[in-house]
Amino acid sequence: MYEGNSLLCGPPLSTKCPWEGDDPQAMPTDRVGRRKKIGEEVEAVSFYISMVVGFIVGFWGVCGTLIVKRSWRQAYYQGFDNFKGRMVFFVTDKAIRCLGKIKFDRT
């Protein structure tokens, strides 16, 4: 059923893939000396490119929206300010409770 299709190769088929050479020395190596397949270089480059593009889109999706939309910017900073106030209250409340439980020796 798969005979004649040149794109199908390797196990479990008996045909060899064109990129699999008989000479292992002909394959490129990485910095550690391991043999690399041809597709690994393309995968690594495409991974880093997509990571950079994703960071740029995500960063400007958030920051660009906060720059353009004044109401969203005010809501964001007000929410951040409220969170900061709650955290300061939480930390000082815990500190006061801990210090209240400690018996100081005033001798």
PETA-V812291 format. One record per pair of residues at least 24 apart in sequence whose ideal C-beta (glycine too) atoms are under 10 Angstrom apart, sorted by the first residue. I is the first residue (numbers start at 1). J is the second residue. Records with the same first field share a line. If there is no record, write none. Layout:
I=J  J
//
This chain:
none
//
